[in-house]
Amino acid sequence: MAQTAPQQWMVYTKKADFRHIADRFGIDPVLARILTNRGIVGDEAIDRYLNGTLKDLYDPALLKGTDRAAEILLQKIREGKRIRVVGDYDIDGVCSTYILVSALSMLGADVDHRIPHRIKDGYGINEAIIDEALADGIDTVITCDNGISAFAQVEKAKASGMTVIVTDHHEVPKEGDREIIPPADVVIDPKISDSGYPFLEICGAVVAWKLIAVLFRNAGRPDSDWMKYLDFAAIATVGDVMPLIDENRIIVKYGLPAVERTENPGLHALIEKTGAGQHTLTSYAIGFVVGPAINAGGRLESADIAEELFLSRDPFTIEELSKRLVELNDERKDMTEQETVRASEIVETQYENDKVLVVYLPGCHESLAGIIAGRLREKYQKPSIVLTDGETSVKGSGRSIENYHMFAKLTEVKDLLLKYGGHPMAAGLSIDRENVDEFRRRLNENSGLREEDLTAKIWIDVPMPIGYVSEKLIGELEMLEPFGQANDKPIFAEAGLGIRSCRVLGKNRNVVKMTLVEPDGHAMEAVVFTDGDCFEEERGGRTTVDIVYYPEINEYNGRKSLQAVVRRYRFR
């Protein structure tokens, strides 16, 4: 656990009648306070959060365009027209493509798919993909997880006589206040101003899933037929880092058990190959174990590896493709680790005083730039842009901090850029090599950042003595799962704990076990996952510590004990 960036520990101070909430819903006041911190207020919202079921999902027909798209697709199926699904190379695009191709095949459609290559094609449908479709005799193109920005490409397809259905979840391009919607036969996107959908933050795979639900209903199929894709909707929701609130929370809460018992042999094989199947599947396992393996094909080779894995029913093919994805992900992890170390060395030797980090890594695979930028941002609490060599120019990916609107700042230097896009917290760009130094200089010259902006704020849910922790409380905290974006795992804090004992464990000496003691003598075991030797050097023999932690039950040799997993610490 790196503590490189300066930290400021902050406690949420939102007010509510925590005792009333606790009594009303039969929960501990600590949970009532956490719910308030997350903005879950009012009986209806709290009940939906704690007790929402699949019956509480929004009606798919509320999403404008689904009924018309279903009507068109059923007609194309009856006429035997060729349909092509054009997806995206990330986890959301792969899952969206699978849902559409599999479901349309179930209805007897003549359907195939095309996923753009990350480097050769770039993001989304392009003119070459349209030309391919025309040459292949494709009648209808359905985009998923892309297309809302493809006005010219859709216009070309329509001019060539094709039917086009766009399904996407990204922001709608605008000129002033006017939405620029591609001229497709149907455009389905919850972010279109008149989409009619109650919740805007669904991923591309959930948009595809909602379309399939309406399609199946209109075809007279039972709801169980479209609900069978809940597993892929949940994987994409976690993998695409969508906020786990409202409908997304229900999708993932019920989708995780669906993933565990998935009927898809390719997904089952991948879960086993990654080792994620050894324990109860969590959103963490999807986000950091299974998801990266799905993404690895699109990052380093081709997203078709994952797509074919999920569509295949041949045991030999499934074995080979699942094995290949795990190998690619292992390769990706090694490359990422090496390049992150290189990037950190560059920062600390050349740009330590910069408030905006712009790190050029010649030879680094361009698909890793975003991951490395995220790690630099986390380590140094500074906006970070990592640049790599593209085929014709330098390409970059950036990750930002709370007080730095990255897209707006790139707009200020757009005269230096060949292309750019993004939002406040992340962006992508391309730039000529000779402009990189000037790009770095101008971003830093006009950063607008103060020293306090570069201090990591650690938000504590409840200052809670370790003596308050019980098995019952830990069990109740599990009601808040699944954890993820916008529904963080709660963290607690206590100051002035005595360190009764401390030892470094593990083959790599990366686990620290302590016994911590409160002033009244109450003790609890604690664990820190960090460089043990650096921890002890920093401790310097001191015996008092403040901690930010999460409680859990540790089971070892059939014995259960309470344990604090320490996220942050500071010695006294």
N, C-alpha and C positions, 0 to 999 in steps of 0.2 A: 504494500500500500504506500505509494509515493505521497509525500507531503511537501512537494517542491514549492507549489504556489502558496503565498500567504493566505491564511484562512481567517474568517470571522464567523464565529458560531452565533447563530440567531435562533430565537425561540418564537414560534408562531404565537400570536396574541389574539387570535380571533375569539370573539365572545359568543356564548350561547348558554342555555340552561342545560349543562351537561348531565346533571342528575335526572332531569325530566326526560331527556332523550334516552338515557340509560334505562330508566324504569319503563318507558313506553315500548322499547324494543328488546328488553331483557338482555342488555349488554353492559359491559363494564364502562364506567365513565371515561376511562382512557380511550376506548373505541369511539365514544361519542365525540370526544375532543378531536380525534384523528379525522373523523368524518367531516366535522366542521372545518378543519384545516384544509380538507380537499374540496371544499365548496359544496359538499352534499348537505343541503339544508332543506328543511320542510319534511313533514311526515311522508309525503308521496315519494319524494326523491330518495329519502333514506330507505324506505321500504323497497323501492325498485333496486337500489344498490345492493341491499342485503339479501333480498328474497326474489329478485327478478328471475323469470324462467324463459324458456324459448317461446312460450305463449305471449310474452311481452315484446317480442321483436316487432318492428314496424312492418305493416303490410307492404310487401314488395310492389304492389300496384300503385302505391303512393308516389313512386319514383317516376316522374314524367318520362314518357317515351317507351316504357317497358311493354305496354300493351300493344302499341303500334309495331314495335320491333318484333314482338312475338307473332303478330299477325303476318308480317312479311316473311319471317323465317319459316313458319308453318306452310305458307304458300310455296316457298322455294323448295322445301322438302318434298311436298307433293309433286312438284314439277321436275324433281330430280336435278335441280341446278347445283352447280359446284360452288361450295362455300369455303372461304379461307379465313381463318382467325389469325390476325397479326398482333402479336403480344409484345412483351418487353423482356429484357435479359435479366431482370432482377427477380427476387422471390415472389413479389406480387404479380409481376407479369407472367411468370411460369405457372403460378397457381391459377390465375385468371384464364390463361390459355387452356390449361388442363380442364377446368370446369366447363368451359364452353365446348371444347372439342369432344370431351367425353359425353356430355349431356346431349349435344346435337347428334352424336353417333347413336346414342340410345334411342333417339327418335327416328333413326333411319336416314339421317342426312349424309350426303356425299361431302364430307368435310375434311380439310387438312389444316396445317398451321405453318406459320412462318414467324420465327423470332429473329429480330435483327441481331447482327453480330456487334458487340460493344464497340470494337475498334473499326471494323470495315464499314459498318452501316451507321453507327451512332444510334441515338435514341429515337424510337418511334418509327411510324410508317414514313417512307420516303418515295421519291419518284421511281427509283430502281425497283423497289418492291412492288409498286403498282404495275410497272412494265412486265415484271415477272408474272404477276397474276394474270395480266391480259394474255401473255404468251401461253400460259397454262390453261387458258379457257375458263378462268374463274368468273363466275357471275356475280357473286356477292362477297364483299369483304366486311368482316367485323373486327374492329380494333378493340383491344382491352388494355387497360392501364396506360393508354396513350391515345392520341388522336384529337384531343380538344384544341391543340395548338396547330393542327395540320391543315390549315385552311387551303393553302395552295395545292397540297397533295390530294386532298379530298376533291377539290375542284377538278383536278386532272382526271381522277378516277370517274367522276360523274360525267365529264365531257366524253370519256371513252365508253360510256354506256353501262358502267357497272353500278350495282346497288351497293350503298355503303351505310353501315351502321356503326356509329362511334359509341363505345362505352369507355368511360374514363372517370377519374376522381380528382384530377388536378385542377388548379385554378383556371378560370376562364380568361383568355386574353382580352384586354380592353383597349379601346381608343377613347381616352377621357372616361366618361361614365358608360359608354356604349360597349356592350359585350360583342366580341367578334367570334361568332359561332360558325364552325365549318359547315358548308352546304351539303351535308349528308342527308340521306333519306330520313334517318332518325339519329339524334344525338342524346345520349343518356349520361348525365353527370349531375350529381347532387349539388354541385357548386354553381350550376346555372341558376340565376336569380329566381326563375319561376319553376324550379324543378319540383316543388311541392313536397320535398322529402324533409321530415322533421329533424334529421341529424345529418350534418354535412360531412363529418369526418370518417366516413367509411373508406376502405381501400378499394383498389380496382377489382380485386377478386370478389369482394362483397357486392359490388355493382354488378359484376357478371352473374353472381349467385342469385341476386334479386331478379335479373332478367330471366334466368333459367326457371325460377319459381313461377313467374307469370307464364312463361312458355309452356311449362309442364301442366299448369292448371288449365290453360286454354286447350291443351291437347288431351285433357281428360285424365291426366295421370295423377296418382295420389301424392299428397304432400311428402310422404316418405321418400319419394324418388328424388326430389330436389334437396331434401334434408340430408341425404347421404353425402353431400358435398360440404357439410358443416366443417369437417376436419380441415379441408383445404382453405376454407374461408377464415378459420381461426389461425392457421399457420401464417397466411398472408397478412392478417391483421397485426400479429405480433412482429413478424419479420419486416414489415414495412414501417414499423415504429409508429403505429397509429395510437391515438390516446385511448387508453383502456377505461373509458367512461361510457355511460349511456348504453346504446345498443352494442357497441364493441365489447364492453365488459361481459355482456350476456353471451355473445358469440364465442368469446375466448373461454369463459367459465365452463360452458357446456361443450365447447369444441375440443378442449384438451383431453377429456375422457374419450371423445370420439376419435381423436388421433391415436390414442392408446389402443383402441379396438378397431382401427381402420381396416376396411376390407380391401384397400389398395395394396397389392403385393409389393409394388416398388417403394412406396412410402414406408411400409412395414420393414422392408429390408434395410432401408437407409437408417431408420431409427435404431435397428439392431446393430448395424455396422458402426454407427457413431457412438454406441454405448449408452445412448439416451434411454433405452428401454430397460435399463437395469433398475431404475427407480420410478416412482410416480412422476409422470411427465408434468413439468411446470412451464410457465411462460419463459422462465430463464433458460430452460433446456431448448426450447424452440428458438429463442433469440440468440443464444450463444453456442449451441451445439448443432442442432438439426438445420436451422436456418442458414448459417454460414456454409454448410455443406451444399445446400441447394444453390446458394449464390455462387459457389466456387466455380462451377462450370461456366457461367456467364462472365465471371471475372477473368479467368485464365485461359479458357478454351472456347466453349460454346454452351449456351443455355439449353441447347437441344439435348444435352446429356441428361439433365434433370427431367425435361419434358418427356423424352422417350422412356425414361425410367418409370414415370407415373402412368404412361399410356400402355406400357408393355404388359403382357401376361405370360411371356416366355421366361421360365426360370433361369435359363442360362444368361439371357440378355439382362435380366434384373440383377443377377449376381455381378456381372461384369460392370454394369453402369453404376450400381451403388458403390462398388469397390472403387471405381474411378473417381467418383465425387469425393469420397473420403480422402483419397490420395491427393487430389487437387486441393482440397481444403488444408491438408497437412502442409502441402507445398506453399499455399497462400499464407498460412500462419508463420512459417519459417521466413518467407520473404518479408512479411510485414514486420516481424521482430527485428530482422537485420536492418531494414530501411528506417525503422523508428529509432533505432540506436544511432544510425548515421545522421538522421535529421536532428536528433537531440544534441549530438556533438557539434553540428553546424551551428545550431542556435546558441549553445553555450560558449563557443569560441568566436563567433562572428556577430551575432545579433542579440546578445543578451540584454541590451538596453532598448531594443525596439519594442514598441507597444503593439505593433501588428507584425506577426511573424510571417515572412514570405520565404519559403525554403525551396530551393531548386535542387531536385534529385535526378541528375542525368542517369539513365539506365534503369531507373525504377519503373516497374510495370504501372501503366497509367491507371489501372483499375484499383490500385492500392492507395492512391492519393487521398481519397476521402477518409479512409480508415486512419491513415497516419496523421492527417490534419486533426482529426478528432482526438487522437492521443496527445498530440502537442497541445491542443487547446485545454485538455484536461490537466495535463502536467504543469503548464505554465500559466493557466488562467488568462490567456491572451488569444485574440482572434488569430487563426492560423490558416495559411494558404500553402498547400504543397503543390509544386510544379514538377511535371515530368515531361519527357519527350514524347510528343504524339507523332503521327505519320508525317504531317506537313508543318506543324508548329509546336510550340510548348503548350501543354494543357494543364489545367489546374483545378483543384477542388478545395473549397474552404469551409471551415466550421467556426462559428462565432460564439461570442459571449453575450450576456444579457443586454449590455449597454452599447452594443456596436451593431448597427443595422448593416450587415455585410452587403446586401444587394444595393442599398442606397450608396454606400461608399464606393462600390465598383462603378456605379453610374457616374460618380464624380470623376473617374479616370477612364471613362469609356473610350476616349480618343486613343488610348494606348492598347485597347483590346480588340481582337478580331471578332470575338463573340463572347457573350456572357449571359447568365440567367441565374435565378435563385430566389431567395427570400431572406428575411432578417437573420436567420441562424445558419444558413448554409448556401453555398453558391458554387457554380462551375464556370470555367472560363477558358479561352484560348488566347494566346499572345505570341508575338514574334520574340525570339530569344533576345534580340538586341534591346528590347524594351523592358526586360525583367528588372534591371537595377533601378530604372526610373520609376517603374511601377511600385517597387518596394519603397523608394524614397518618398514618393508623393502620398502613398497610403499612410506612412508614419508621420509625415509632416502635417497632415490634416486629419489625424485619427480622432481628435476630440476626446480622447480617453484621459481620465485622471487616474492617479495611483489607486484610489479607492475602488475604481472600476476593475482593477486587476487583482482584487482580493476575492478569493473564492468564498462564497457565502454558503455555509452549511446550515440548512434549516432543520431545526429540532422540533419534533412534534410535541413531546412532553418531557420536561425534566422529571425523571422517574427513578427513585432509588431502586437499586437492584433487589432490595428486600421486599419490594412490592410485587416482584415477578413471581408468578405461580404457573403450574401446568395448566390450570383453568384459563388464565389470561392468555397464555401462548396459544391454546386451542381457539380462543375467541379471535385472536389476531389472524388466524388462518381464514376467518370469514371474510377478510378484506382481500384475499387473493381472487383473481390473478393480479400480480403486481407488474408494473410496466410503465410506459409513458403516461403521464398525468395521473397515475395511481401508484406512486412510489411506495416501496416497502417502508413502513414508518420507522423512524429512528428516535431513540431516547438518549438521555444524557444524565450523567451524575458527576459532580465535582468532588475532589478531595478524598478519593479512595486510596487506602493504603495498599501497597504491594507486599503481600506476605511472602510470596515466592514467585520466581520467574525463571523459565528455562526455554531454551531454543531447541526445536525438534525438527524432524524431517531430514531426508537424505540430502536435500539442497539447503537445509537450515533456513527454511522459509515459513516456519510456523512458530509463533511464540505463545506459550501457555503460561498463564498467570493465575494466582489466587488473589482476588481483590477483597478488601475488607472495609466495611462501613465503620464509622466511629462507634456505633453501638455493638460492634463485634460480628455483625452478620457478614458472612463470606460467600463468595460465588466464584466458580471457575470462569476464566475468560480466555478467549483465543484471538490472536491477531495474525492475519495472513500477510506477512511482509518479510523483508530481508532481516532475519533475526540478528545478525551481527551488527547491522546498521542500527537496529532498534536498541540494542544493548549499549552501543557506543553513544547514541543520543541520550539514553537514560542516564548514563554516567553514574550509576549507583543510587540515583534518587529513588525514594520509596513512596512517593505520592503522585497520583495521576488523575487527570480529568478524562472522562471517556464519552464518546458518542457510540451507541451500541444498538444491537437488536438482540432480543432474547430468543433462545431456542432450547429444545430438549436434546441433549446429547445422549446417544445410546451406544454403549460399548460393553461387549461381553454380557449382554442381557441386562445390564444395569443402566437405569435412566438417571440423568442428573440435569439440573438447570445450568445453562451456560450463556454467557454474554459474548456475542460476536462483535468485536470492537472494530468500528469503521474509522474512527479518528481518535487521536489521543494527544495530550500535551502534559508534559511532566512539570512538577513543581519542585 
